[in-house]
Amino acid sequence: MNVLPRVCIMIPTYNQANFIGKAVESALAQDYPNIEIVIADDCSTDNTAAILQSFLNDSKVKYKRNSTNIGRVANYRKCLYEYTTAEWVINLDGDDYYTNDQFISAAIAAIQKCGNKDILFYQGVNVLKKGVVAKLTEPNIIPNEVCIAARDYFFDFFKRDYFSHMSTLYHRPSAIKNDFYSKNVLSSDIFSILALCVKFSTRNVIVSKLVSGVWLQHENNISQTSQLKLHRNNGRFYLKLCRLALAKGFDKWECYRWLIKAWYIYLRSYIFKLARFWK
């Protein structure tokens, strides 16, 4: 008998009353049977708690409210470490939502097909939506679905030119072993995933073009900030990742080329962000 592993959809939220209901509804619509939904409310001051009351009669839903506001990344971490014990987890921010009701089922099926214990994470794609404009974002240089070594994921990260937090179902015990969400920076999710690939470089990951849902872009997204200090701190972690890879014994020239490309792409994206800001 094939036992399906426990999966948790983590929904961190803070003052997202206008969005949170749709996020939870989309999580509940997933057809995967062995699932829980944990809402981590970072002490919201709006009516988030009141909106969520209607969902709490469902045994799949757990509502956790922090006693004080601890911040975005700390809330990710608290939810992962303290609010769930599921083997596999996925992070759906409270202002995003799933459109593919079979995404979790398809991800687990692919993980089991490729050898459950050898897989670090399954990563699909999402639709990026800003206002009425929607665009499918997906990785380059892959077929519809491919199982690759974690080391290759790391070094091909910028060739692939894609990452989706809301579409990444990852192995919780491995993430905890590698101190997931330990750095309070803009791209804590990306750095956590890349550091995981360095740590467990001989294991595998699955990269897919299966669509999970919609990532809403709006003015309150922290990723939209143009603050130099935040981006400078973010950029420094590419150097730390390079050093981790070197310490792991990866080829130094391959690591240096990766770092140069990382900084070039990040600087270019920051310049484009500033250009949009000053328009």
Summary of the structure (lengths in Angstrom):
residues: 279
radius of gyration: 18.3
end to end distance: 59.5
largest distance: 59.5
contacts: 885
relative contact order: 0.14
helix: 43%
strand: 23%
